[in-house]
């Protein structure tokens, strides 16, 4: 099942909002990406930035469940949203 771009962007925006409200995890994201708080605010509505936030959240099962539980989403929703946002296409090496 594929997710629409609009639904993916909504999920991406929810992920950005969740991360912004997470005082423990936001500094980890900023440190890992090199983004500043100003970059974070500037990227709120950028689908590519939302994809990078989803990439980050998808690195840890606890982060996925924390986000999904807070947003009332199924646990596979972040991965589906990531696939529908820029840069989320499957890579075929052959």
Phi and psi restraints in degrees (range 20) as a CNS / XPLOR table:
assign (resid 1 and name C) (resid 2 and name N)
       (resid 2 and name CA) (resid 2 and name C) 1.0 -100.9 20.0 2
assign (resid 2 and name N) (resid 2 and name CA)
       (resid 2 and name C) (resid 3 and name N) 1.0 149.5 20.0 2
assign (resid 2 and name C) (resid 3 and name N)
       (resid 3 and name CA) (resid 3 and name C) 1.0 -100.2 20.0 2
assign (resid 3 and name N) (resid 3 and name CA)
       (resid 3 and name C) (resid 4 and name N) 1.0 143.2 20.0 2
assign (resid 3 and name C) (resid 4 and name N)
       (resid 4 and name CA) (resid 4 and name C) 1.0 -69.1 20.0 2
assign (resid 4 and name N) (resid 4 and name CA)
       (resid 4 and name C) (resid 5 and name N) 1.0 155.5 20.0 2
assign (resid 4 and name C) (resid 5 and name N)
       (resid 5 and name CA) (resid 5 and name C) 1.0 -61.5 20.0 2
assign (resid 5 and name N) (resid 5 and name CA)
       (resid 5 and name C) (resid 6 and name N) 1.0 -39.7 20.0 2
assign (resid 5 and name C) (resid 6 and name N)
       (resid 6 and name CA) (resid 6 and name C) 1.0 -63.4 20.0 2
assign (resid 6 and name N) (resid 6 and name CA)
       (resid 6 and name C) (resid 7 and name N) 1.0 -44.4 20.0 2
assign (resid 6 and name C) (resid 7 and name N)
       (resid 7 and name CA) (resid 7 and name C) 1.0 -65.8 20.0 2
assign (resid 7 and name N) (resid 7 and name CA)
       (resid 7 and name C) (resid 8 and name N) 1.0 -38.8 20.0 2
assign (resid 7 and name C) (resid 8 and name N)
       (resid 8 and name CA) (resid 8 and name C) 1.0 -63.3 20.0 2
assign (resid 8 and name N) (resid 8 and name CA)
       (resid 8 and name C) (resid 9 and name N) 1.0 -41.4 20.0 2
assign (resid 8 and name C) (resid 9 and name N)
       (resid 9 and name CA) (resid 9 and name C) 1.0 -66.9 20.0 2
assign (resid 9 and name N) (resid 9 and name CA)
       (resid 9 and name C) (resid 10 and name N) 1.0 -35.8 20.0 2
assign (resid 9 and name C) (resid 10 and name N)
       (resid 10 and name CA) (resid 10 and name C) 1.0 -63.6 20.0 2
assign (resid 10 and name N) (resid 10 and name CA)
       (resid 10 and name C) (resid 11 and name N) 1.0 -44.5 20.0 2
assign (resid 10 and name C) (resid 11 and name N)
       (resid 11 and name CA) (resid 11 and name C) 1.0 -63.9 20.0 2
assign (resid 11 and name N) (resid 11 and name CA)
       (resid 11 and name C) (resid 12 and name N) 1.0 -41.3 20.0 2
assign (resid 11 and name C) (resid 12 and name N)
       (resid 12 and name CA) (resid 12 and name C) 1.0 -61.0 20.0 2
assign (resid 12 and name N) (resid 12 and name CA)
       (resid 12 and name C) (resid 13 and name N) 1.0 -41.2 20.0 2
assign (resid 12 and name C) (resid 13 and name N)
       (resid 13 and name CA) (resid 13 and name C) 1.0 -67.1 20.0 2
assign (resid 13 and name N) (resid 13 and name CA)
       (resid 13 and name C) (resid 14 and name N) 1.0 -37.8 20.0 2
assign (resid 13 and name C) (resid 14 and name N)
       (resid 14 and name CA) (resid 14 and name C) 1.0 -62.6 20.0 2
assign (resid 14 and name N) (resid 14 and name CA)
       (resid 14 and name C) (resid 15 and name N) 1.0 -39.3 20.0 2
assign (resid 14 and name C) (resid 15 and name N)
       (resid 15 and name CA) (resid 15 and name C) 1.0 -65.7 20.0 2
assign (resid 15 and name N) (resid 15 and name CA)
       (resid 15 and name C) (resid 16 and name N) 1.0 -42.1 20.0 2
assign (resid 15 and name C) (resid 16 and name N)
       (resid 16 and name CA) (resid 16 and name C) 1.0 -62.4 20.0 2
assign (resid 16 and name N) (resid 16 and name CA)
       (resid 16 and name C) (resid 17 and name N) 1.0 -44.8 20.0 2
assign (resid 16 and name C) (resid 17 and name N)
       (resid 17 and name CA) (resid 17 and name C) 1.0 -63.6 20.0 2
assign (resid 17 and name N) (resid 17 and name CA)
       (resid 17 and name C) (resid 18 and name N) 1.0 -41.7 20.0 2
assign (resid 17 and name C) (resid 18 and name N)
       (resid 18 and name CA) (resid 18 and name C) 1.0 -62.7 20.0 2
assign (resid 18 and name N) (resid 18 and name CA)
       (resid 18 and name C) (resid 19 and name N) 1.0 -45.4 20.0 2
assign (resid 18 and name C) (resid 19 and name N)
       (resid 19 and name CA) (resid 19 and name C) 1.0 -64.7 20.0 2
assign (resid 19 and name N) (resid 19 and name CA)
       (resid 19 and name C) (resid 20 and name N) 1.0 -40.0 20.0 2
assign (resid 19 and name C) (resid 20 and name N)
       (resid 20 and name CA) (resid 20 and name C) 1.0 -61.0 20.0 2
assign (resid 20 and name N) (resid 20 and name CA)
       (resid 20 and name C) (resid 21 and name N) 1.0 -32.7 20.0 2
assign (resid 20 and name C) (resid 21 and name N)
       (resid 21 and name CA) (resid 21 and name C) 1.0 -86.7 20.0 2
assign (resid 21 and name N) (resid 21 and name CA)
       (resid 21 and name C) (resid 22 and name N) 1.0 -2.3 20.0 2
assign (resid 21 and name C) (resid 22 and name N)
       (resid 22 and name CA) (resid 22 and name C) 1.0 -98.8 20.0 2
assign (resid 22 and name N) (resid 22 and name CA)
       (resid 22 and name C) (resid 23 and name N) 1.0 98.2 20.0 2
assign (resid 22 and name C) (resid 23 and name N)
       (resid 23 and name CA) (resid 23 and name C) 1.0 -64.9 20.0 2
assign (resid 23 and name N) (resid 23 and name CA)
       (resid 23 and name C) (resid 24 and name N) 1.0 -23.9 20.0 2
assign (resid 23 and name C) (resid 24 and name N)
       (resid 24 and name CA) (resid 24 and name C) 1.0 -85.9 20.0 2
assign (resid 24 and name N) (resid 24 and name CA)
       (resid 24 and name C) (resid 25 and name N) 1.0 -37.6 20.0 2
assign (resid 24 and name C) (resid 25 and name N)
       (resid 25 and name CA) (resid 25 and name C) 1.0 -88.8 20.0 2
assign (resid 25 and name N) (resid 25 and name CA)
       (resid 25 and name C) (resid 26 and name N) 1.0 -31.2 20.0 2
assign (resid 25 and name C) (resid 26 and name N)
       (resid 26 and name CA) (resid 26 and name C) 1.0 -57.2 20.0 2
assign (resid 26 and name N) (resid 26 and name CA)
       (resid 26 and name C) (resid 27 and name N) 1.0 -45.8 20.0 2
assign (resid 26 and name C) (resid 27 and name N)
       (resid 27 and name CA) (resid 27 and name C) 1.0 -62.4 20.0 2
assign (resid 27 and name N) (resid 27 and name CA)
       (resid 27 and name C) (resid 28 and name N) 1.0 -30.9 20.0 2
assign (resid 27 and name C) (resid 28 and name N)
       (resid 28 and name CA) (resid 28 and name C) 1.0 -65.7 20.0 2
assign (resid 28 and name N) (resid 28 and name CA)
       (resid 28 and name C) (resid 29 and name N) 1.0 -44.8 20.0 2
assign (resid 28 and name C) (resid 29 and name N)
       (resid 29 and name CA) (resid 29 and name C) 1.0 -60.9 20.0 2
assign (resid 29 and name N) (resid 29 and name CA)
       (resid 29 and name C) (resid 30 and name N) 1.0 -48.4 20.0 2
assign (resid 29 and name C) (resid 30 and name N)
       (resid 30 and name CA) (resid 30 and name C) 1.0 -60.9 20.0 2
assign (resid 30 and name N) (resid 30 and name CA)
       (resid 30 and name C) (resid 31 and name N) 1.0 -42.0 20.0 2
assign (resid 30 and name C) (resid 31 and name N)
       (resid 31 and name CA) (resid 31 and name C) 1.0 -67.0 20.0 2
assign (resid 31 and name N) (resid 31 and name CA)
       (resid 31 and name C) (resid 32 and name N) 1.0 -39.7 20.0 2
assign (resid 31 and name C) (resid 32 and name N)
       (resid 32 and name CA) (resid 32 and name C) 1.0 -71.1 20.0 2
assign (resid 32 and name N) (resid 32 and name CA)
       (resid 32 and name C) (resid 33 and name N) 1.0 -32.7 20.0 2
assign (resid 32 and name C) (resid 33 and name N)
       (resid 33 and name CA) (resid 33 and name C) 1.0 -98.1 20.0 2
assign (resid 33 and name N) (resid 33 and name CA)
       (resid 33 and name C) (resid 34 and name N) 1.0 -19.0 20.0 2
assign (resid 33 and name C) (resid 34 and name N)
       (resid 34 and name CA) (resid 34 and name C) 1.0 80.0 20.0 2
assign (resid 34 and name N) (resid 34 and name CA)
       (resid 34 and name C) (resid 35 and name N) 1.0 6.1 20.0 2
assign (resid 34 and name C) (resid 35 and name N)
       (resid 35 and name CA) (resid 35 and name C) 1.0 -76.3 20.0 2
assign (resid 35 and name N) (resid 35 and name CA)
       (resid 35 and name C) (resid 36 and name N) 1.0 148.2 20.0 2
assign (resid 35 and name C) (resid 36 and name N)
       (resid 36 and name CA) (resid 36 and name C) 1.0 -94.8 20.0 2
assign (resid 36 and name N) (resid 36 and name CA)
       (resid 36 and name C) (resid 37 and name N) 1.0 170.8 20.0 2
assign (resid 36 and name C) (resid 37 and name N)
       (resid 37 and name CA) (resid 37 and name C) 1.0 -62.0 20.0 2
assign (resid 37 and name N) (resid 37 and name CA)
       (resid 37 and name C) (resid 38 and name N) 1.0 -34.7 20.0 2
assign (resid 37 and name C) (resid 38 and name N)
       (resid 38 and name CA) (resid 38 and name C) 1.0 -65.4 20.0 2
assign (resid 38 and name N) (resid 38 and name CA)
       (resid 38 and name C) (resid 39 and name N) 1.0 -41.7 20.0 2
assign (resid 38 and name C) (resid 39 and name N)
       (resid 39 and name CA) (resid 39 and name C) 1.0 -60.8 20.0 2
assign (resid 39 and name N) (resid 39 and name CA)
       (resid 39 and name C) (resid 40 and name N) 1.0 -41.3 20.0 2
assign (resid 39 and name C) (resid 40 and name N)
       (resid 40 and name CA) (resid 40 and name C) 1.0 -60.6 20.0 2
assign (resid 40 and name N) (resid 40 and name CA)
       (resid 40 and name C) (resid 41 and name N) 1.0 -48.6 20.0 2
assign (resid 40 and name C) (resid 41 and name N)
       (resid 41 and name CA) (resid 41 and name C) 1.0 -63.6 20.0 2
assign (resid 41 and name N) (resid 41 and name CA)
       (resid 41 and name C) (resid 42 and name N) 1.0 -39.8 20.0 2
assign (resid 41 and name C) (resid 42 and name N)
       (resid 42 and name CA) (resid 42 and name C) 1.0 -67.3 20.0 2
assign (resid 42 and name N) (resid 42 and name CA)
       (resid 42 and name C) (resid 43 and name N) 1.0 -27.0 20.0 2
assign (resid 42 and name C) (resid 43 and name N)
       (resid 43 and name CA) (resid 43 and name C) 1.0 -91.8 20.0 2
assign (resid 43 and name N) (resid 43 and name CA)
       (resid 43 and name C) (resid 44 and name N) 1.0 2.0 20.0 2
assign (resid 43 and name C) (resid 44 and name N)
       (resid 44 and name CA) (resid 44 and name C) 1.0 -48.4 20.0 2
assign (resid 44 and name N) (resid 44 and name CA)
       (resid 44 and name C) (resid 45 and name N) 1.0 -47.1 20.0 2
assign (resid 44 and name C) (resid 45 and name N)
       (resid 45 and name CA) (resid 45 and name C) 1.0 -99.6 20.0 2
assign (resid 45 and name N) (resid 45 and name CA)
       (resid 45 and name C) (resid 46 and name N) 1.0 6.1 20.0 2
assign (resid 45 and name C) (resid 46 and name N)
       (resid 46 and name CA) (resid 46 and name C) 1.0 -85.9 20.0 2
assign (resid 46 and name N) (resid 46 and name CA)
       (resid 46 and name C) (resid 47 and name N) 1.0 116.6 20.0 2
assign (resid 46 and name C) (resid 47 and name N)
       (resid 47 and name CA) (resid 47 and name C) 1.0 -57.3 20.0 2
assign (resid 47 and name N) (resid 47 and name CA)
       (resid 47 and name C) (resid 48 and name N) 1.0 -33.8 20.0 2
assign (resid 47 and name C) (resid 48 and name N)
       (resid 48 and name CA) (resid 48 and name C) 1.0 -67.4 20.0 2
assign (resid 48 and name N) (resid 48 and name CA)
       (resid 48 and name C) (resid 49 and name N) 1.0 -39.7 20.0 2
assign (resid 48 and name C) (resid 49 and name N)
       (resid 49 and name CA) (resid 49 and name C) 1.0 -67.1 20.0 2
assign (resid 49 and name N) (resid 49 and name CA)
       (resid 49 and name C) (resid 50 and name N) 1.0 -42.1 20.0 2
assign (resid 49 and name C) (resid 50 and name N)
       (resid 50 and name CA) (resid 50 and name C) 1.0 -57.8 20.0 2
assign (resid 50 and name N) (resid 50 and name CA)
       (resid 50 and name C) (resid 51 and name N) 1.0 -38.8 20.0 2
assign (resid 50 and name C) (resid 51 and name N)
       (resid 51 and name CA) (resid 51 and name C) 1.0 -63.1 20.0 2
assign (resid 51 and name N) (resid 51 and name CA)
       (resid 51 and name C) (resid 52 and name N) 1.0 -38.5 20.0 2
assign (resid 51 and name C) (resid 52 and name N)
       (resid 52 and name CA) (resid 52 and name C) 1.0 -67.5 20.0 2
assign (resid 52 and name N) (resid 52 and name CA)
       (resid 52 and name C) (resid 53 and name N) 1.0 -35.0 20.0 2
assign (resid 52 and name C) (resid 53 and name N)
       (resid 53 and name CA) (resid 53 and name C) 1.0 -66.0 20.0 2
assign (resid 53 and name N) (resid 53 and name CA)
       (resid 53 and name C) (resid 54 and name N) 1.0 -43.0 20.0 2
assign (resid 53 and name C) (resid 54 and name N)
       (resid 54 and name CA) (resid 54 and name C) 1.0 -63.9 20.0 2
assign (resid 54 and name N) (resid 54 and name CA)
       (resid 54 and name C) (resid 55 and name N) 1.0 -40.2 20.0 2
assign (resid 54 and name C) (resid 55 and name N)
       (resid 55 and name CA) (resid 55 and name C) 1.0 -55.7 20.0 2
assign (resid 55 and name N) (resid 55 and name CA)
       (resid 55 and name C) (resid 56 and name N) 1.0 -44.9 20.0 2
assign (resid 55 and name C) (resid 56 and name N)
       (resid 56 and name CA) (resid 56 and name C) 1.0 -63.7 20.0 2
assign (resid 56 and name N) (resid 56 and name CA)
       (resid 56 and name C) (resid 57 and name N) 1.0 -48.7 20.0 2
assign (resid 56 and name C) (resid 57 and name N)
       (resid 57 and name CA) (resid 57 and name C) 1.0 -61.6 20.0 2
assign (resid 57 and name N) (resid 57 and name CA)
       (resid 57 and name C) (resid 58 and name N) 1.0 -36.5 20.0 2
assign (resid 57 and name C) (resid 58 and name N)
       (resid 58 and name CA) (resid 58 and name C) 1.0 -70.7 20.0 2
assign (resid 58 and name N) (resid 58 and name CA)
       (resid 58 and name C) (resid 59 and name N) 1.0 -5.8 20.0 2
assign (resid 58 and name C) (resid 59 and name N)
       (resid 59 and name CA) (resid 59 and name C) 1.0 -76.1 20.0 2
assign (resid 59 and name N) (resid 59 and name CA)
       (resid 59 and name C) (resid 60 and name N) 1.0 -14.7 20.0 2
assign (resid 59 and name C) (resid 60 and name N)
       (resid 60 and name CA) (resid 60 and name C) 1.0 -141.9 20.0 2
assign (resid 60 and name N) (resid 60 and name CA)
       (resid 60 and name C) (resid 61 and name N) 1.0 127.2 20.0 2
assign (resid 60 and name C) (resid 61 and name N)
       (resid 61 and name CA) (resid 61 and name C) 1.0 -58.4 20.0 2
assign (resid 61 and name N) (resid 61 and name CA)
       (resid 61 and name C) (resid 62 and name N) 1.0 -36.2 20.0 2
assign (resid 61 and name C) (resid 62 and name N)
       (resid 62 and name CA) (resid 62 and name C) 1.0 -65.7 20.0 2
assign (resid 62 and name N) (resid 62 and name CA)
       (resid 62 and name C) (resid 63 and name N) 1.0 -36.0 20.0 2
assign (resid 62 and name C) (resid 63 and name N)
       (resid 63 and name CA) (resid 63 and name C) 1.0 -69.3 20.0 2
assign (resid 63 and name N) (resid 63 and name CA)
       (resid 63 and name C) (resid 64 and name N) 1.0 -39.8 20.0 2
assign (resid 63 and name C) (resid 64 and name N)
       (resid 64 and name CA) (resid 64 and name C) 1.0 -62.1 20.0 2
assign (resid 64 and name N) (resid 64 and name CA)
       (resid 64 and name C) (resid 65 and name N) 1.0 -49.9 20.0 2
assign (resid 64 and name C) (resid 65 and name N)
       (resid 65 and name CA) (resid 65 and name C) 1.0 -66.1 20.0 2
assign (resid 65 and name N) (resid 65 and name CA)
       (resid 65 and name C) (resid 66 and name N) 1.0 -37.8 20.0 2
assign (resid 65 and name C) (resid 66 and name N)
       (resid 66 and name CA) (resid 66 and name C) 1.0 -61.6 20.0 2
assign (resid 66 and name N) (resid 66 and name CA)
       (resid 66 and name C) (resid 67 and name N) 1.0 -46.3 20.0 2
assign (resid 66 and name C) (resid 67 and name N)
       (resid 67 and name CA) (resid 67 and name C) 1.0 -64.4 20.0 2
assign (resid 67 and name N) (resid 67 and name CA)
       (resid 67 and name C) (resid 68 and name N) 1.0 -49.8 20.0 2
assign (resid 67 and name C) (resid 68 and name N)
       (resid 68 and name CA) (resid 68 and name C) 1.0 -64.1 20.0 2
assign (resid 68 and name N) (resid 68 and name CA)
       (resid 68 and name C) (resid 69 and name N) 1.0 -41.0 20.0 2
assign (resid 68 and name C) (resid 69 and name N)
       (resid 69 and name CA) (resid 69 and name C) 1.0 -63.6 20.0 2
assign (resid 69 and name N) (resid 69 and name CA)
       (resid 69 and name C) (resid 70 and name N) 1.0 -41.4 20.0 2
assign (resid 69 and name C) (resid 70 and name N)
       (resid 70 and name CA) (resid 70 and name C) 1.0 -68.3 20.0 2
assign (resid 70 and name N) (resid 70 and name CA)
       (resid 70 and name C) (resid 71 and name N) 1.0 -34.8 20.0 2
assign (resid 70 and name C) (resid 71 and name N)
       (resid 71 and name CA) (resid 71 and name C) 1.0 -93.7 20.0 2
assign (resid 71 and name N) (resid 71 and name CA)
       (resid 71 and name C) (resid 72 and name N) 1.0 -6.5 20.0 2
assign (resid 71 and name C) (resid 72 and name N)
       (resid 72 and name CA) (resid 72 and name C) 1.0 70.6 20.0 2
assign (resid 72 and name N) (resid 72 and name CA)
       (resid 72 and name C) (resid 73 and name N) 1.0 36.7 20.0 2
assign (resid 72 and name C) (resid 73 and name N)
       (resid 73 and name CA) (resid 73 and name C) 1.0 -109.7 20.0 2
assign (resid 73 and name N) (resid 73 and name CA)
       (resid 73 and name C) (resid 74 and name N) 1.0 157.8 20.0 2
assign (resid 73 and name C) (resid 74 and name N)
       (resid 74 and name CA) (resid 74 and name C) 1.0 -69.8 20.0 2
assign (resid 74 and name N) (resid 74 and name CA)
       (resid 74 and name C) (resid 75 and name N) 1.0 152.1 20.0 2
assign (resid 74 and name C) (resid 75 and name N)
       (resid 75 and name CA) (resid 75 and name C) 1.0 -66.8 20.0 2
assign (resid 75 and name N) (resid 75 and name CA)
       (resid 75 and name C) (resid 76 and name N) 1.0 -18.8 20.0 2
assign (resid 75 and name C) (resid 76 and name N)
       (resid 76 and name CA) (resid 76 and name C) 1.0 -90.6 20.0 2
assign (resid 76 and name N) (resid 76 and name CA)
       (resid 76 and name C) (resid 77 and name N) 1.0 -5.0 20.0 2
assign (resid 76 and name C) (resid 77 and name N)
       (resid 77 and name CA) (resid 77 and name C) 1.0 -62.6 20.0 2
assign (resid 77 and name N) (resid 77 and name CA)
       (resid 77 and name C) (resid 78 and name N) 1.0 -44.1 20.0 2
assign (resid 77 and name C) (resid 78 and name N)
       (resid 78 and name CA) (resid 78 and name C) 1.0 -58.7 20.0 2
assign (resid 78 and name N) (resid 78 and name CA)
       (resid 78 and name C) (resid 79 and name N) 1.0 -39.7 20.0 2
assign (resid 78 and name C) (resid 79 and name N)
       (resid 79 and name CA) (resid 79 and name C) 1.0 -67.3 20.0 2
assign (resid 79 and name N) (resid 79 and name CA)
       (resid 79 and name C) (resid 80 and name N) 1.0 -40.9 20.0 2
assign (resid 79 and name C) (resid 80 and name N)
       (resid 80 and name CA) (resid 80 and name C) 1.0 -64.4 20.0 2
assign (resid 80 and name N) (resid 80 and name CA)
       (resid 80 and name C) (resid 81 and name N) 1.0 -41.8 20.0 2
assign (resid 80 and name C) (resid 81 and name N)
       (resid 81 and name CA) (resid 81 and name C) 1.0 -64.2 20.0 2
assign (resid 81 and name N) (resid 81 and name CA)
       (resid 81 and name C) (resid 82 and name N) 1.0 -42.8 20.0 2
assign (resid 81 and name C) (resid 82 and name N)
       (resid 82 and name CA) (resid 82 and name C) 1.0 -59.9 20.0 2
assign (resid 82 and name N) (resid 82 and name CA)
       (resid 82 and name C) (resid 83 and name N) 1.0 -40.7 20.0 2
assign (resid 82 and name C) (resid 83 and name N)
       (resid 83 and name CA) (resid 83 and name C) 1.0 -64.9 20.0 2
assign (resid 83 and name N) (resid 83 and name CA)
       (resid 83 and name C) (resid 84 and name N) 1.0 -27.4 20.0 2
assign (resid 83 and name C) (resid 84 and name N)
       (resid 84 and name CA) (resid 84 and name C) 1.0 -89.4 20.0 2
assign (resid 84 and name N) (resid 84 and name CA)
       (resid 84 and name C) (resid 85 and name N) 1.0 -9.7 20.0 2
assign (resid 84 and name C) (resid 85 and name N)
       (resid 85 and name CA) (resid 85 and name C) 1.0 -95.6 20.0 2
assign (resid 85 and name N) (resid 85 and name CA)
       (resid 85 and name C) (resid 86 and name N) 1.0 162.6 20.0 2
assign (resid 85 and name C) (resid 86 and name N)
       (resid 86 and name CA) (resid 86 and name C) 1.0 -54.7 20.0 2
assign (resid 86 and name N) (resid 86 and name CA)
       (resid 86 and name C) (resid 87 and name N) 1.0 133.9 20.0 2
assign (resid 86 and name C) (resid 87 and name N)
       (resid 87 and name CA) (resid 87 and name C) 1.0 85.7 20.0 2
assign (resid 87 and name N) (resid 87 and name CA)
       (resid 87 and name C) (resid 88 and name N) 1.0 -0.8 20.0 2
assign (resid 87 and name C) (resid 88 and name N)
       (resid 88 and name CA) (resid 88 and name C) 1.0 -95.6 20.0 2
assign (resid 88 and name N) (resid 88 and name CA)
       (resid 88 and name C) (resid 89 and name N) 1.0 5.5 20.0 2
assign (resid 88 and name C) (resid 89 and name N)
       (resid 89 and name CA) (resid 89 and name C) 1.0 -66.2 20.0 2
assign (resid 89 and name N) (resid 89 and name CA)
       (resid 89 and name C) (resid 90 and name N) 1.0 147.7 20.0 2
assign (resid 89 and name C) (resid 90 and name N)
       (resid 90 and name CA) (resid 90 and name C) 1.0 -67.9 20.0 2
assign (resid 90 and name N) (resid 90 and name CA)
       (resid 90 and name C) (resid 91 and name N) 1.0 137.9 20.0 2
assign (resid 90 and name C) (resid 91 and name N)
       (resid 91 and name CA) (resid 91 and name C) 1.0 -94.5 20.0 2
assign (resid 91 and name N) (resid 91 and name CA)
       (resid 91 and name C) (resid 92 and name N) 1.0 127.3 20.0 2
assign (resid 91 and name C) (resid 92 and name N)
       (resid 92 and name CA) (resid 92 and name C) 1.0 -112.1 20.0 2
assign (resid 92 and name N) (resid 92 and name CA)
       (resid 92 and name C) (resid 93 and name N) 1.0 115.3 20.0 2
assign (resid 92 and name C) (resid 93 and name N)
       (resid 93 and name CA) (resid 93 and name C) 1.0 -88.6 20.0 2
assign (resid 93 and name N) (resid 93 and name CA)
       (resid 93 and name C) (resid 94 and name N) 1.0 -3.0 20.0 2
